[in-house]
Each structure stands twice: as C-alpha cells, then as structure tokens.
C-alpha cells in the first residue's frame, strides 16, 4: 500500500493513539501483515490462490511487482523464475531471483529502464498513486512492462474501508477522516507516516473506474458475505483469452 512519493514522518510528533495499546491485539487479528492467522492474511492467501489459477505457469515467469515488497514473494507458495519489486520506499533482498528497485512506478523514464517481463503484478497500490493522471500513468506502465497482468485494489463500495478498518470511512470529509483515524483504536493509519498525508493519499476505486484504466481486462471480484471486497483487473496469457 505504498503511495508514489508518500512522505514518511515519525508519528511520535503527533502523539500516540490514546488507546492503541489496548486495541493492538485485535488490530493484529484483523489486519496484521505478519500474522498468518489474521483475517487479512487469510484473504490474501485466498486471493493469491485465484491469481495462481489464472497464471498456473507462474514458476516459469519473470514478474515485475509495482508497489510490492520482497516479503510477498518470499512467503508466496509459488516462487516465480525472477521478480523485480518496484517501490518508492527502499527494500532489500539477498535472493538472486528477487531484485528490488527504489522508484516510482508512474515514472515512465524508470519504466523504460526496467525491461520487459512475462507478468506485471500489483497489490493495493493503484489507489495510492495520487489522482487520475497518475493512475493513467500507472496503467500505462503495467501494459508497457508485460503482456499479462494482475492489478488488485480494494473496492470503493465495500462497507468497511480496509485502511482505517472503519465503516464508510472512504466517504467522509478529510478533516473527519483524520480526527477519526487518530482516535479509532483499530486504525493502523499514521503509524508509519504523517496521518493527514496518509489519509489524503488513499483514493479507492470502483469497478467502473478500474475498468476505465484497464478496458481490455477481465475483473475478478473477491467477495465477503456476498459483497465485493476487492477487485482485480487481469489479462491472462493469450492461451486463455479465447
């Protein structure tokens, strides 16, 4: 969930969440990125299973992950032949098959230097890149880098906003979002940066908007209790397009 050019600021300057310690355990159960038992981790595994069904030859593919982190692929059940993770935040990898590049995936100059891949992958990034023009640039980068792709984003109209873990958070005024995120004990927002900046960097997409950016794509819908939680625009290998 990394925004293009997102600032990193120590939250201690803003003051700690008043009851964050009491809610930390529950927040970990719901959204813990490193806890394999968390709700979000189980959903990621289910989503990755759908991804593998679409790209059964993943182990033989060269993959570029836009906005991704090495941990995604180190923990994946299937390891691609080669992975390049592009992220505005620096990350390190000691694996020869897994390379990290610090840069903006919306930068067409950088995209031109990356080369070509079998598959472009992105998880929860396009909603952070910063407005319509940046999303157009991001979509263009996806298509330029590989003939196949999988681009996932949370659904704007799912009732629980996934970043704040709060009902209908995405529809509130910015001032209200910041005040609520500062006090809501389940919200992880602001723990790694300036709270207002982080809140303003999130622009969730609808299915209509995602289809606009990827008109040639199919859309896979991840459902929870019959509601669409997230959307993935994907373009499968040519052997599956018939």
N, C-alpha and C positions, 0 to 999 in steps of 0.2 A: 504494500500500500504506500508506495513512495511517490510523492509528487515531484514533477520536474521543477528543479530549483527550490525545493522546500527548505526553509531555514531550520536550523537546529539550535534551540535555545534551552538552557538549563531551567527546568520548571521551578527550581527552588526559589527563583526570583519572584515567582508568582505566589508562592505559599503552597504548602501541601494540601491535598484534598482533606477536608475535615474528618471524614470517616473512611478514608481509603483503606486503612489497615483492617478495619472490621469487614470490609467487603472484598478484600483481596482474594480470599479463598473462593468465594462464589464467582468472582470475575474470571479466575483461572479455570474453573469448571466450565464456564460458558465459552470463553474466548481465548483461553491460554494457548499461545502459539507453540510452546514447547511441551505442553502436556498432551500426550497421545490419547488421553481419556476425555479431553474436553469436547464439548458439543461441536465447536468449530473444527477441531481436528478430525472428528468422525465425518463431518460433512465434506471436508477436503478430501478425505480418502474415498468417499463415495463419488465425488466429482472427478477425482483422478481415475477412478475405475471407468467412468464414462469416457474420459479422454483416451484411455488405453484401448477401449473398444473401437474408437474412431481411428486411432493410429496404432494398429497392432504391431507394426514394424518399428516401433519407437527405438528399440535397442540398436537398430542399424542406422538411425538418423542423426544428422547434425542439427542441433537445435539452438536457436537464439531466444533467450528469455528476456523480454523487455520489462524492466522494473522488478526483476526477480532477484533472489538471493541463493547462494550456493546450498543452503540448508534444504531448500525444496528438493533438490536433486540428490543430495546425499541421503535423504530419507525416503526417496521415491522407491517403489517396489521394482521398477524397471529403470535401468541406467541407459541413457542414450549413448551413442558412439562418441559424441562430442557435444558439449554445452558451452555457450558463451552467455553469461549473465551481464546485462547492461543495467546499471543503476546509478542514480545521481549521488547516492551515498556509497562510500568506499567499502568494499568487502574483499576478503581474502580467501584464496583456495590453495591447498597444497596438492590437489589432484591434477595430473596431467590432462585428463579428459575434460576438466571443468575449469574454465577461464573466466575471470571477472574483468569487466571494463567499467571504469567510472566515467559516466557521461549521461547526457540527456537523449533519450530515445526519440525525442521530437526534433533533434538537430539533424537535418538532412546531410550536413557535412560529415558528421560522425557515422551516420547510417551508410554512407557511401564507402567508408573505410572498413566496415565490418566484413564485407564479402557476402557470399551467398550461403544459404542454408536449406536444408530439406523442410524445416518446420519453424515457424515463428510462434512463440508461446507467450502469453501474458496473463497474469492472475491479479485481479483487483488493482489495476494501475490506471486504466484509461480515465477513470473517474477522478483522478488526482492531477492530471497533466496541465490543467489551467485554461479552461474555456474552449469554445467551439473551434477556433483556428488551430489551437494546439492539438485538439482531438483529431482534426483533419490531418495534421502532420503526422500524428501517431499512427493513424490508419494507413497513411501512405507509406510509412516506414515498414509496417507489417507486411504490406503487399510487395514492397521492393525487396525485402530480405528473403522471402521464401514463397514457393508456390502454394504451400499448405499453411494453415494457421489455426490457432485456438486462442480466442481472446475472451476472457471471463470478466464479468463485472456484477456487482450487486444490483438487484432490481430496485429501481426507484420506488416502486409501488408496493414493495413488501412492507408490512406494517411496522416491523422492528428494524430501525436503522442500525446496520451492523457495526459502525464505528463507535457510536455512543451507546449502543445496546439500550435504546430508548424508543418507545412507540412514537412514530410520526415525526421524529426529530428532524428529518430532512425538509419538512415543510414549515419549520419555524423561522422567524426572523433571526438574523445573525446574532444580534445582541442577546436574544433569549437563548439561543443555542450555547453561546459562550457561558452565560450565567448558569445554565442548567448543567453543562458538562463539568463546570467547576465544582458543582455540588452533588451531582448524581454519582453515587458510590460505585456503580457498575461500569462507568465510562472510563476507558483507558486513554481517552483523548488528553493531550497535554503532557503526558508522561515523558515524551521524548522531544518536545519542542514547544514553541510558543502556542498557547491554546487558541487565540484568535486566528492566527495564521493557519493552524491546522484545520480549524472549523471551516474557514473560508476556502480551503484547498479542496474540499470534498464536494463534488458535483455528480450525484448519482444519475444514471441514465435509465431511460425507459426502453422497452423493446423497440419502439418506433425509432428512437434516436440511435440505438446500436445498429439497427438495420440500415439507417441512413449512412452511417460510416462504413458499413460492410454490406453493400447491397447484393453482392454475389454470394453471401454466406448463408449457411443454414443456421438456425438458432436452436440450441439445446437449453431446456428450461429445468433448472434444479428446483424441485418442489418440496415444500414442508407443509404438512397439514392441508394439502390441496392448493396452496398458494405458491406462486413463483418467487423463490428467494433470490436466485441469481440467474443470469443469462450468459450464455457462451456463444459467441459468433464463431463458426468454424468452417473451414474449407478443407474437405478431406482429400486424400490422394485421388488422382484422376481415375483410378480404377474403381472408385466408389461413387463417382459423380453421375453414373448412368442411372 
